[in-house]
């Protein structure tokens, strides 16, 4: 009984305390709303917020008897009016301001909010810079444009467009949105080639001026980022200018989807002017909560914003129970500061509930957690959904919330969209750019050369021809679309033009491209884009030559003196070794002294030309001969090759053998007028310009080289390899020395990031693969047969002893080994012979020296060696017979 009484008493006290707490809650909480009443977004937002306030006040689950009162002020998209409205609203003790919808107004109001500590919750201001740390009291219940521009950049990349044109409204919303898009497309290796601004209060003439300006430009992909416009003025002008055809691509941010619900049924036929346009729309997941008012997505965001503020007020009143304001003096008079503003903002940042547009929750940047976007196509006056985009799924035909796998960590190789009908009714992907047309063909600059006109020049009848021209025209034929162009000569034709100025003319928009013998060098690649090289080139050195075939002693040149001495000594030594090894067993190596000397001298030398008359018999002699013949084969082959080179390759009369010698020589150097060789020699090799002599034609090359450096000519000419090859076909008294000391190529130059550079590169590669490129070269330069102008050294290198010492050592080692084995065998026989002589004095004896001592033994040994092997063996056989057999 007592426990029951205590429980009832506790409940009564609790209810009493709660009632007291509710009694302390304010009866009314004021909330402000700043927006443009008559705008497309404002009209929808006004209705949505009014309904939301009614729903909040009628919901007993929230605010617990406290009424939310909404004060609205019309900014008319004016920063000035918005600021005045904000100050007037602050006098009403508002705890939060919903809006403004304009990013420009939001920037100003956010500064005021920082001072009075009243949070700003915008449902339509999408400028990415509002999320900066500069505005801690700014919250956004819509998606930031940084997220939308990532979707747009992904769409551009998906279709492979590398250059686009952005048309935007010139305010914070337009500028910062396009800057964000610029960052996103750059990440994907694309670019906004042109950013074209419209005034904030633009009219049809402003649009016409911008679009007319864009027509001569190359890109045909337009990104439109403006405020909602029910009149669709930009597409009205585009249709009049015939810009809604198959050549064009029109992509819009979410302003177009926001605009369409506001178009009245009587204006529905006007939707035909946006046939083929592709737009990005805010994606709102399907939810069970629906309202019976018709609104664009920003109206729904405004509805959810009211509920977000209401939930924050409800939570705050449970925690704080009191809202207070204090005055402070300013230039504008006394202003009120929301004393609980920081606590209110903290609670607001933790908002998390399910609204009309989905989950309402803020990220660390105080933006609504992104939901993604829809990709829509406007076809036959209707909106067709062709896919979705979110940061974690990329482009997909499935809503982001339906995808369970986070694809942000995976390569986006399976991105997919539905079929899109582009302007003109085509479903194939538009190319996205048009460089030229019949009315304005491409201006292709070509050098009007005065020399080496085989490469490119303009004839007297104004015909443009040359090797480079043929390569370009054949490459253009491989492009899968029409490319109207016209050649524009550059230069006066009296001297070769400056190629650096030609390339710079492309950058300066004098030409759309440059075709010719244009070397790909570093300083030029910084200002233009080149195609794949269609010819390999490099700087080479040309000097005069003379003919060395007249020399009577040219046959001695293949070997150095050391090589000749070593080879001669080898012949003599091999002859002696073979004689020693064969003398005892081979009758061809015996006989009178004169005959043996002749045999020794002729034997090894004759092995160079024919088979010897004397055959080797002993195994050791044959072994030495095998090694010797191998050595001779290598020596004679090398000698023949070197002598052939000397007799057939013309030798230089100039001391210049390479670029290092030329630089150090301090002699004058010739170069072709207009060539980059002058810049390279002066700036890279630091050769004084006083040494550099400009030459304009092959005839001047010939005269300068023949005069020489000491008679008003030059010591050498430095030029690119293709010119020199052509020069040497006509002038045979000169030759290239050394190897090319730079590696480069010729290509066609176009403006930076021009798609033509890539397209023509593919065409040039195809020409190379199918042999057409070589065929064009042969037609111009090989009509009478091609001859190589490969450089030669001043003289073929003589054969050095260092190249053959290994062979000589091998041959010497075998010879020495054979000689040692022969001596050991002979010494053993001699010792055996002496032993038999001592045991049997009656045994046969060879003639012996009468002298005694060491000399006598040595002479006896030489006499023993001089005897035939067969005689010695017969003598040993007789000594081995039994005594009885010898006496019978």
C-alpha positions in Angstrom: 0.0 0.0 0.0 2.8 2.4 0.9 4.7 1.6 -2.3 1.6 2.4 -4.4 1.2 5.7 -2.6 4.9 6.5 -3.2 4.6 5.7 -6.9 1.5 7.9 -7.3 3.3 10.7 -5.5 6.4 10.4 -7.7 4.3 10.5 -10.9 2.4 13.5 -9.6 5.5 15.4 -8.9 7.0 14.5 -12.3 3.8 15.8 -14.1 3.9 18.9 -12.0 7.5 19.6 -12.9 6.9 19.0 -16.6 3.9 21.3 -16.6 6.1 24.0 -15.0 8.7 23.4 -17.7 6.1 23.7 -20.4 4.9 26.9 -18.7 8.4 28.3 -19.2 8.4 27.6 -23.0 7.8 30.6 -25.1 4.4 30.8 -26.6 5.7 31.9 -30.0 9.1 31.4 -31.7 9.8 33.7 -34.6 11.5 32.5 -37.8 12.4 34.6 -40.8 12.3 33.8 -44.5 14.1 35.9 -47.1 13.5 35.1 -50.8 12.2 36.5 -54.1 8.4 36.2 -54.1 8.0 36.4 -57.8 10.8 34.1 -58.9 10.3 30.6 -60.2 11.8 29.1 -57.0 10.3 31.8 -54.8 6.7 31.1 -55.8 7.1 27.4 -55.1 8.9 28.0 -51.9 6.4 30.5 -50.5 3.5 28.0 -50.9 5.7 25.1 -49.5 6.8 27.1 -46.4 3.3 28.3 -45.6 2.0 24.7 -45.7 5.0 23.5 -43.7 4.4 26.1 -40.9 0.7 25.0 -40.7 1.8 21.3 -40.5 4.3 22.0 -37.8 1.9 24.0 -35.6 -0.8 21.3 -36.1 1.5 18.5 -35.1 1.2 17.8 -31.4 4.4 15.7 -31.5 6.6 18.8 -32.0 7.1 22.2 -30.2 4.6 21.0 -27.4 2.3 24.0 -27.6 4.8 26.6 -28.8 3.8 28.3 -32.0 6.2 28.8 -34.9 5.6 32.1 -36.6 7.1 32.8 -40.0 8.0 36.3 -41.1 8.6 36.7 -44.9 10.6 39.5 -46.6 10.9 39.9 -50.4 14.5 40.4 -51.6 13.7 40.6 -55.3 17.2 38.9 -55.8 18.7 42.2 -54.7 21.6 42.3 -52.2 20.6 45.8 -51.1 16.9 44.8 -50.5 18.0 41.5 -48.9 20.2 43.3 -46.4 17.4 45.7 -45.4 15.0 42.9 -45.1 17.5 41.0 -42.9 17.8 43.9 -40.5 14.1 44.4 -40.3 13.6 40.7 -39.6 16.2 40.7 -36.8 14.1 43.2 -35.0 11.4 40.4 -34.7 13.8 38.3 -32.5 14.0 35.5 -35.2 16.0 32.5 -34.1 16.8 31.5 -37.7 16.5 32.8 -41.2 15.3 30.5 -44.0 16.8 31.5 -47.3 17.8 33.4 -49.2 17.5 31.6 -52.5 20.0 33.8 -54.3 23.7 33.0 -53.7 24.7 36.7 -54.1 22.2 37.7 -51.3 23.3 34.7 -49.2 26.9 36.0 -49.2 25.8 39.3 -47.7 23.2 37.9 -45.2 25.8 35.3 -44.0 28.1 38.2 -43.0 25.3 39.7 -41.0 24.5 36.3 -39.5 28.0 35.9 -38.3 27.6 39.1 -36.3 24.2 38.5 -34.7 24.7 34.7 -34.4 21.5 33.8 -36.2 21.8 30.7 -38.5 20.9 30.9 -42.1 19.3 27.8 -43.7 19.0 28.1 -47.4 17.1 25.7 -49.6 18.3 27.2 -53.0 21.7 29.0 -52.7 24.0 26.5 -54.3 27.2 28.6 -54.6 30.0 26.2 -53.4 32.0 29.1 -51.7 29.2 29.5 -49.1 30.4 26.3 -47.5 33.7 27.9 -46.5 34.8 28.4 -42.9 34.1 32.1 -43.4 30.3 31.4 -42.9 29.9 29.1 -39.9 26.2 30.1 -39.5 25.3 29.2 -43.1 23.5 25.8 -43.6 22.2 24.4 -46.9 19.3 22.0 -47.3 20.0 21.5 -50.9 23.0 20.1 -52.8 26.1 22.3 -53.4 27.0 23.1 -57.0 30.4 21.5 -56.4 28.6 18.2 -56.3 26.4 19.1 -59.3 29.5 20.1 -61.3 31.2 16.8 -60.5 28.2 15.1 -62.1 28.4 17.4 -65.1 32.1 16.8 -65.5 31.5 13.0 -65.3 28.9 13.3 -68.0 31.3 15.2 -70.3 34.1 12.7 -69.6 31.7 9.8 -70.3 31.1 11.0 -73.9 34.8 11.8 -74.4 34.5 15.5 -75.0 37.7 17.3 -74.3 36.6 20.9 -74.8 33.4 22.7 -73.9 32.0 26.2 -73.8 30.3 27.4 -70.5 27.6 30.1 -70.7 26.8 31.4 -67.2 25.1 34.2 -65.4 27.6 36.7 -64.2 27.0 36.6 -60.4 28.3 34.6 -57.5 26.0 31.7 -58.4 27.2 31.6 -62.0 30.8 32.4 -61.7 31.6 30.1 -58.7 29.6 27.3 -60.2 31.6 27.5 -63.5 34.9 27.7 -61.6 33.9 24.5 -59.7 33.1 22.9 -63.1 36.5 24.0 -64.4 38.2 22.2 -61.6 36.2 19.0 -62.1 36.7 18.8 -65.9 40.4 19.4 -65.4 40.7 16.4 -63.2 39.3 14.4 -66.1 41.8 15.8 -68.6 39.2 18.0 -70.3 38.8 21.8 -70.2 36.4 24.7 -70.5 37.9 26.4 -73.6 35.7 29.4 -73.3 33.7 30.9 -70.4 31.0 33.3 -71.8 29.2 35.5 -69.2 25.6 36.9 -69.5 24.5 40.0 -67.5 22.3 39.3 -64.5 19.4 41.1 -66.3 20.2 39.7 -69.8 17.9 40.1 -72.8 17.7 38.4 -76.2 20.4 40.7 -77.7 22.8 39.7 -74.9 22.2 36.1 -75.6 22.5 36.6 -79.4 25.8 38.4 -79.0 27.3 35.6 -76.8 26.1 32.8 -79.1 27.2 34.6 -82.3 30.7 35.0 -80.7 30.8 31.3 -79.9 29.9 30.0 -83.4 33.4 30.5 -85.0 35.0 28.7 -82.0 35.8 25.0 -82.2 33.8 23.4 -79.4 30.2 22.5 -79.9 29.4 21.3 -76.4 27.6 24.0 -74.4 27.1 24.0 -70.7 24.4 26.4 -69.6 24.4 27.5 -66.0 21.9 30.3 -65.4 18.9 31.1 -63.2 15.5 29.5 -64.0 13.9 31.1 -67.0 10.3 30.2 -68.0 10.8 31.9 -71.3 13.7 29.7 -72.3 15.2 32.7 -74.0 18.6 31.1 -74.6 17.1 28.2 -76.6 14.8 30.6 -78.4 17.9 32.4 -79.7 19.8 29.2 -80.4 17.0 28.0 -82.6 17.0 31.2 -84.6 20.8 30.9 -85.1 20.4 27.3 -86.3 22.4 26.0 -83.3 20.0 23.2 -82.4 21.4 20.9 -85.1 23.3 17.6 -85.1 26.7 19.4 -84.7 25.7 20.8 -81.2 25.4 19.5 -77.7 23.4 21.4 -75.1 23.9 20.4 -71.4 22.1 22.3 -68.6 22.5 22.3 -64.9 19.4 21.9 -62.7 17.9 25.3 -63.6 16.0 23.8 -66.5 14.4 21.1 -64.5 13.5 23.7 -61.9 11.9 25.9 -64.7 9.7 23.3 -66.4 7.0 23.0 -63.6 6.4 26.7 -63.9 5.6 26.6 -67.6 1.9 26.9 -68.1 -0.1 24.5 -70.4 -0.5 27.3 -72.9 3.3 27.6 -73.2 3.8 23.8 -73.6 4.4 24.0 -77.3 7.5 26.1 -76.6 9.1 23.0 -75.2 9.9 21.9 -78.8 12.8 24.4 -78.8 14.7 22.2 -76.2 14.5 19.0 -78.3 17.7 17.0 -77.7 18.8 19.0 -74.6 20.3 17.0 -71.8 19.8 18.2 -68.3 20.9 17.4 -64.7 18.1 17.4 -62.1 18.2 17.1 -58.3 17.4 13.5 -57.4 15.0 12.9 -54.6 14.6 9.3 -53.4 11.1 7.8 -53.5 9.5 8.2 -50.1 6.2 7.5 -48.6 5.7 11.1 -47.6 3.9 13.1 -50.3 2.1 16.4 -50.2 -0.8 17.5 -52.3 0.8 20.7 -53.5 2.5 20.8 -56.9 6.0 22.2 -56.6 9.5 22.0 -58.1 12.2 20.3 -56.1 13.2 23.6 -54.4 9.7 23.9 -53.0 10.1 20.5 -51.4 13.5 21.6 -50.0 11.8 24.7 -48.6 9.2 22.5 -46.9 11.9 20.3 -45.4 13.8 23.4 -44.3 10.9 24.6 -42.2 10.7 21.2 -40.5 14.5 21.2 -39.9 14.2 24.5 -38.1 11.1 23.3 -36.1 13.0 20.2 -35.0 15.9 22.2 -33.9 13.7 24.6 -31.9 12.0 21.7 -30.3 15.2 20.1 -29.2 16.7 23.4 -28.1 13.6 24.2 -25.9 13.9 20.8 -24.2 17.6 21.5 -23.5 17.7 25.2 -22.8 14.0 26.1 -22.1 14.9 29.8 -22.7 15.8 31.9 -25.7 17.4 35.3 -25.0 18.6 38.2 -27.1 20.8 41.1 -26.1 21.5 44.5 -27.6 24.7 46.0 -28.9 25.4 49.3 -30.5 26.5 49.6 -34.1 26.5 52.1 -36.9 23.1 50.9 -37.8 21.7 51.5 -34.3 21.0 48.9 -31.7 21.0 45.4 -32.9 20.0 42.2 -31.2 22.3 39.2 -30.8 20.9 35.8 -30.4 22.6 34.8 -27.1 21.9 31.1 -27.7 23.0 31.2 -31.3 26.0 28.9 -31.0 24.1 26.3 -29.1 21.3 26.5 -31.6 23.7 26.0 -34.5 25.2 22.9 -32.8 21.8 21.3 -32.4 20.9 22.3 -36.0 24.1 20.6 -37.3 22.9 17.3 -35.7 19.6 17.4 -37.6 18.6 14.0 -38.9 15.0 13.1 -40.0 13.1 11.8 -43.0 11.6 14.6 -45.1 9.8 15.0 -48.4 13.1 14.9 -50.3 14.6 12.1 -48.3 16.9 12.0 -45.4 17.7 15.5 -44.0 21.1 15.5 -42.6 24.1 17.8 -42.8 27.7 16.9 -43.5 30.8 18.6 -42.1 30.5 21.4 -44.6 27.0 22.2 -43.3 25.6 21.0 -46.7 22.8 18.5 -47.2 24.3 15.0 -47.5 24.2 14.5 -51.3 21.6 12.3 -52.8 22.8 12.4 -56.4 21.3 13.7 -59.7 19.1 12.5 -62.5 20.2 12.7 -66.1 17.3 13.6 -68.3 16.7 14.1 -72.0 14.1 16.4 -73.4 12.5 14.6 -76.3 9.1 15.3 -78.0 8.1 17.9 -75.4 8.6 15.3 -72.6 11.3 14.5 -70.0 12.9 11.1 -70.4 15.1 9.8 -67.6 18.3 8.3 -69.0 20.2 7.6 -65.9 21.5 8.7 -62.5 24.7 10.0 -61.0 26.1 10.0 -57.5 29.6 10.3 -56.2 29.8 6.6 -55.1 28.1 5.1 -58.1 29.1 7.3 -61.0 26.8 7.2 -64.0 24.2 4.4 -63.8 20.7 3.5 -65.0 19.9 2.4 -61.5 19.0 5.0 -58.7 22.0 5.5 -56.3 20.1 4.3 -53.3 19.5 1.0 -55.0 23.2 0.3 -55.4 24.7 -1.4 -52.4 28.3 -1.5 -53.7 30.4 1.6 -53.3 32.0 2.1 -56.7 34.0 5.2 -55.8 36.9 2.9 -54.8 36.7 1.0 -58.1 37.5 2.0 -61.7 34.4 3.3 -63.4 34.5 1.0 -66.4 30.9 -0.1 -66.3 29.2 3.3 -66.3 26.1 3.4 -68.4 23.3 5.7 -69.5 20.2 5.1 -71.5 19.8 6.1 -75.2 19.9 9.9 -75.6 18.3 11.8 -78.5 20.6 14.7 -79.3 19.7 17.9 -81.2 18.7 17.1 -84.7 17.2 13.7 -83.7 20.5 11.8 -83.9 21.1 9.1 -81.2 24.8 8.7 -82.1 27.3 10.5 -79.9 28.0 14.0 -81.4 31.6 14.8 -82.1 31.3 17.8 -79.9 33.5 20.2 -81.9 33.7 21.7 -85.4 37.0 23.2 -86.4 35.9 24.6 -89.7 33.0 24.7 -92.2 32.5 25.6 -95.8 31.8 29.3 -94.9 34.9 29.5 -92.6 37.4 26.8 -93.6 40.5 26.2 -91.5 43.3 28.5 -92.2 46.4 26.3 -92.6 49.6 28.2 -92.7 52.4 26.8 -94.9 56.0 28.0 -95.3 56.6 29.6 -98.7 60.1 28.2 -99.1 62.8 29.6 -101.4 65.0 26.5 -101.3 64.4 22.8 -100.8 61.0 23.4 -102.4 60.5 19.6 -102.7 59.2 19.7 -99.1 56.6 22.5 -99.4 56.2 25.8 -101.3 53.8 27.9 -103.4 54.4 27.8 -107.1 54.0 30.8 -109.4 50.5 29.8 -110.3 49.7 29.8 -106.5 49.6 26.0 -106.4 50.7 24.6 -103.0 52.7 21.4 -103.3 55.4 19.4 -101.7 56.1 16.2 -99.7 54.6 17.7 -96.5 51.5 18.8 -98.3 50.9 15.3 -99.7 51.3 13.8 -96.2 48.8 16.2 -94.8 46.2 15.7 -97.6 46.5 11.9 -97.3 46.0 12.1 -93.5 42.9 14.3 -93.9 41.4 11.7 -96.2 41.5 9.2 -93.2 39.5 11.5 -90.9 36.0 10.2 -90.6 34.4 13.6 -91.3 34.7 16.6 -93.6 37.5 19.0 -92.8 37.3 22.2 -94.9 40.6 24.0 -95.1 42.6 26.4 -97.2 46.3 26.9 -97.4 47.7 30.3 -96.6 51.4 30.9 -97.6 53.7 32.3 -94.9 56.7 34.2 -96.2 57.7 36.2 -99.3 59.2 33.3 -101.3 62.5 35.1 -101.7 64.0 33.5 -98.6 62.9 30.8 -96.2 60.5 32.1 -93.6 61.2 32.0 -89.8 59.5 28.9 -88.5 59.3 30.1 -85.0 57.2 33.0 -86.2 55.1 30.6 -88.2 54.3 28.5 -85.2 53.6 31.7 -83.1 51.1 32.7 -85.7 49.0 29.7 -84.8 49.0 30.8 -81.2 48.1 34.3 -82.2 45.1 33.0 -84.1 46.5 34.1 -87.4 46.3 30.5 -88.5 44.3 27.6 -87.2 47.2 25.3 -87.9 50.6 25.1 -89.6 51.6 22.4 -92.1 55.1 21.9 -93.4 58.6 20.8 -92.5 58.1 22.1 -89.0 60.5 20.6 -86.5 59.2 19.6 -83.1 61.4 21.4 -80.6 60.9 22.3 -77.0 60.2 26.0 -77.2 57.5 25.4 -79.8 55.8 22.6 -77.9 55.1 25.1 -75.1 52.7 27.1 -77.3 51.2 24.7 -79.7 50.2 21.0 -79.9 52.0 18.8 -82.5 50.7 15.8 -84.3 52.6 12.5 -84.3 55.9 13.0 -86.2 55.6 12.0 -89.8 59.3 12.2 -90.5 62.3 11.5 -88.3 65.0 14.2 -88.3 67.9 15.6 -86.3 70.8 18.0 -86.8 73.8 16.7 -88.7 77.1 18.1 -89.8 78.2 18.2 -93.5 81.9 18.7 -94.5 83.9 18.4 -97.8 85.5 15.1 -98.7 88.3 13.8 -101.0 88.9 10.3 -102.5 91.5 8.2 -100.8 91.5 5.5 -103.6 94.5 7.2 -105.3 96.9 6.3 -102.5 99.6 3.7 -103.5 99.9 2.4 -100.0 96.3 2.2 -99.0 96.6 -1.6 -98.6 98.8 -1.0 -95.5 96.1 1.1 -93.7 93.9 -1.7 -92.3 96.5 -2.7 -89.7 98.4 -0.5 -87.3 102.2 -0.8 -87.2 102.0 -2.9 -84.0 99.5 -5.2 -85.7 101.7 -5.6 -88.8 104.7 -6.5 -86.5 102.8 -8.9 -84.4 101.3 -10.7 -87.5 104.7 -10.9 -89.2 106.3 -12.3 -86.0 103.5 -14.8 -85.7 104.1 -16.1 -89.3 107.8 -16.6 -88.6 107.3 -18.3 -85.2 104.6 -20.6 -86.5 106.9 -21.6 -89.4 109.7 -22.5 -86.9 107.4 -24.4 -84.6 106.0 -26.4 -87.6 109.5 -27.1 -88.9 110.6 -28.4 -85.5 107.5 -30.6 -85.1 107.7 -32.0 -88.7 111.5 -32.2 -89.3 112.0 -35.7 -87.8 108.9 -37.3 -89.4 108.3 -35.4 -92.6 110.6 -35.6 -95.6 109.2 -32.3 -97.0 110.9 -30.6 -94.1 114.3 -32.3 -94.6 117.1 -31.9 -97.0 119.8 -29.4 -97.7 120.0 -26.3 -95.5 119.0 -24.0 -98.3 115.9 -26.0 -99.0 114.9 -26.1 -95.4 115.2 -22.3 -95.0 113.0 -21.8 -98.0 110.5 -24.2 -96.6 110.4 -22.4 -93.3 109.8 -19.0 -94.9 107.2 -20.0 -97.4 105.2 -22.5 -95.4 103.2 -20.3 -93.1 102.9 -17.4 -95.6 101.6 -19.6 -98.2 98.7 -20.6 -95.9 97.2 -17.2 -96.7 96.5 -18.0 -100.3 96.4 -21.8 -101.0 96.8 -25.2 -99.7 100.4 -25.9 -98.7 102.5 -28.3 -100.9 104.0 -29.6 -97.6 101.5 -31.6 -95.5 101.8 -31.8 -91.8 102.3 -35.4 -90.5 102.8 -35.2 -86.8 99.7 -34.9 -84.5 101.3 -31.9 -82.7 102.0 -30.2 -86.0 98.4 -30.7 -87.1 97.1 -29.3 -83.8 99.1 -26.2 -84.2 98.0 -25.8 -87.9 94.3 -25.9 -86.9 94.7 -23.1 -84.4 96.9 -21.1 -86.9 94.4 -21.5 -89.7 91.6 -20.2 -87.4 93.7 -17.2 -86.5 94.4 -16.6 -90.2 90.7 -16.8 -91.1 89.8 -14.1 -88.5 92.8 -11.9 -89.5 92.2 -12.1 -93.2 88.5 -11.5 -92.9 89.0 -8.4 -90.8 91.7 -7.2 -93.1 89.5 -7.6 -96.2 86.6 -5.8 -94.5 88.7 -2.9 -93.4 90.5 -2.5 -96.8 87.1 -2.7 -98.6 85.8 0.1 -96.4 88.9 2.2 -97.1 88.7 1.7 -100.8 85.0 2.3 -101.1 84.2 5.0 -98.5 85.3 8.5 -99.4 87.5 10.1 -96.8 87.1 13.6 -95.3 89.4 16.4 -96.2 88.2 18.4 -93.2 89.5 18.0 -89.6 85.8 18.2 -88.3 84.8 14.7 -87.1 81.9 15.6 -84.8 80.0 18.3 -83.0 82.5 18.6 -80.2 85.3 19.2 -82.6 83.2 21.7 -84.5 82.3 23.7 -81.4 85.9 23.8 -80.2 87.3 24.7 -83.6 86.3 28.4 -83.6 85.7 28.1 -87.4 82.6 29.5 -89.1 79.5 27.3 -89.3 76.8 27.4 -91.9 73.1 27.0 -91.2 69.8 27.2 -93.2 67.9 30.5 -93.0 64.8 30.1 -90.9 65.9 26.8 -89.4 65.9 26.2 -85.6 69.5 25.2 -86.0 70.6 28.8 -85.4 68.7 28.9 -82.1 70.1 25.5 -81.0 73.7 26.3 -81.9 73.6 29.8 -80.2 71.5 29.0 -77.1 72.2 25.4 -76.4 75.8 25.0 -77.6 76.7 28.6 -76.8 78.4 29.2 -80.1 79.0 32.9 -80.8 76.6 34.2 -83.3 79.5 35.8 -85.2 80.5 32.2 -86.2 77.1 31.4 -87.6 76.7 32.0 -91.3 73.2 32.0 -92.8 72.8 30.1 -96.1 69.7 30.1 -98.2 70.0 27.4 -100.8 71.9 24.2 -101.8 74.0 26.3 -104.2 75.1 28.5 -101.3 75.9 25.3 -99.3 78.1 24.1 -102.1 79.9 27.4 -102.6 80.5 27.9 -98.8 81.9 24.4 -98.3 84.2 24.6 -101.4 85.6 28.0 -100.3 86.4 26.7 -96.9 86.7 28.6 -93.6 89.8 30.5 -94.6 88.5 31.9 -97.9 85.1 33.3 -96.9 83.3 30.0 -96.7 82.5 27.7 -93.8 84.1 24.7 -92.2 80.9 22.7 -92.0 77.1 23.1 -92.3 74.7 22.1 -89.6 71.2 21.4 -90.8 68.4 18.9 -90.4 68.9 15.4 -91.9 66.1 15.5 -94.6 67.5 18.7 -96.1 71.1 17.2 -96.1 69.9 14.0 -97.7 68.3 16.0 -100.5 71.5 18.1 -100.8 73.8 15.1 -101.0 71.7 13.6 -103.8 72.8 16.5 -106.0 76.2 17.3 -104.6 78.5 14.3 -104.2 81.6 16.0 -102.9 80.4 16.4 -99.3 79.4 14.0 -96.6 77.8 13.7 -93.2 80.3 13.2 -90.3 79.3 11.6 -87.0 75.8 10.9 -86.0 72.8 13.2 -85.6 73.4 15.0 -82.4 69.7 15.9 -81.8 66.7 13.7 -82.2 63.5 15.2 -83.4 60.8 14.9 -86.0 58.5 16.9 -88.2 54.9 17.4 -87.3 51.9 19.6 -88.0 51.2 22.3 -85.4 47.8 23.3 -84.0 46.4 25.4 -81.2 46.8 24.0 -77.7 44.3 21.3 -76.9 43.0 21.2 -80.4 41.3 17.8 -81.1 42.8 17.9 -84.6 46.3 17.2 -83.2 45.1 13.9 -81.8 42.9 13.0 -84.8 45.6 13.7 -87.4 48.1 11.8 -85.2 46.0 8.7 -85.5 45.8 9.3 -89.3 49.6 9.6 -89.6 50.1 6.4 -87.7 47.7 4.6 -90.1 49.6 6.1 -93.1 52.8 4.7 -91.5 51.3 1.3 -90.9 49.8 0.8 -94.4 53.0 2.0 -96.1 51.5 5.1 -97.6 53.9 7.4 -95.8 56.9 5.6 -97.3 55.3 5.7 -100.7 54.8 9.5 -100.5 58.5 9.8 -99.5 59.7 7.6 -102.4 57.6 9.5 -104.9 59.3 12.8 -104.0 62.9 11.7 -103.2 63.5 8.3 -104.7 62.5 8.7 -108.4 66.0 7.7 -109.5 66.6 5.4 -106.5 67.4 6.3 -102.9 70.9 6.6 -101.6 71.7 6.6 -98.0 73.5 9.6 -96.6 74.6 7.9 -93.5 77.6 9.7 -92.0 81.1 8.2 -92.1 84.0 8.8 -89.9 87.1 10.6 -91.3 88.7 7.2 -91.8 87.7 3.7 -90.9 89.3 2.7 -87.7 92.5 0.7 -88.2 92.6 -2.8 -86.8 94.3 -2.6 -83.4 96.4 -5.2 -81.7 94.0 -4.9 -78.7 91.3 -6.4 -80.8 93.2 -9.6 -81.6 95.6 -10.2 -78.7 93.3 -12.9 -77.4 93.7 -14.9 -80.6 97.4 -14.5 -80.6 97.7 -15.7 -77.0 95.6 -18.8 -77.8 97.7 -19.6 -80.9 100.9 -19.0 -78.9 99.7 -21.1 -76.0 98.9 -24.1 -78.4 102.3 -23.7 -80.2 104.2 -23.5 -76.9 102.3 -26.6 -75.6 103.1 -28.6 -78.7 106.7 -27.5 -78.6 107.1 -28.5 -74.9 105.5 -31.9 -75.6 107.8 -32.4 -78.6 110.9 -31.6 -76.5 109.8 -33.9 -73.7 109.3 -36.7 -76.0 112.7 -36.1 -77.7 114.5 -35.8 -74.4 113.1 -39.1 -73.3 114.2 -40.8 -76.5 117.7 -39.2 -76.2 118.1 -40.4 -72.6 117.0 -43.9 -73.6 119.5 -43.8 -76.5 122.4 -42.8 -74.2 121.5 -45.6 -71.8 121.6 -48.2 -74.6 124.9 -46.8 -75.8 126.5 -47.3 -72.3 125.2 -50.8 -71.9 126.2 -52.0 -75.4 129.2 -50.0 -76.9 128.8 -52.0 -80.1 125.3 -50.6 -80.7 124.8 -48.2 -83.6 126.0 -44.7 -83.0 125.1 -41.4 -84.7 127.9 -39.0 -85.5 129.1 -37.5 -82.3 131.1 -34.4 -81.5 134.7 -34.8 -80.5 134.4 -32.1 -77.9 133.6 -33.1 -74.4 131.6 -31.3 -71.7 128.3 -29.5 -71.9 128.8 -28.4 -75.4 129.4 -31.9 -76.5 126.2 -33.1 -74.9 124.3 -30.2 -76.5 125.7 -30.8 -79.9 125.0 -34.5 -79.6 121.4 -33.7 -78.6 121.0 -31.5 -81.7 122.4 -34.2 -83.9 119.9 -36.6 -82.3 117.1 -34.3 -83.1 118.2 -33.9 -86.7 117.9 -37.6 -87.2 114.7 -39.1 -88.6 112.2 -40.5 -86.2 112.0 -43.7 -88.1 115.8 -44.3 -87.9 115.7 -43.9 -84.2 112.8 -46.2 -83.7 114.5 -48.9 -85.9 117.7 -48.6 -83.8 115.6 -49.1 -80.6 114.0 -52.2 -82.1 117.4 -53.7 -82.8 118.6 -53.0 -79.3 115.6 -54.8 -77.9 116.2 -58.1 -79.8 117.6 -61.1 -77.7 121.3 -61.8 -77.8 120.8 -65.3 -79.4 118.8 -63.9 -82.2 121.5 -61.3 -83.0 124.3 -64.1 -83.2 122.5 -66.5 -85.3 
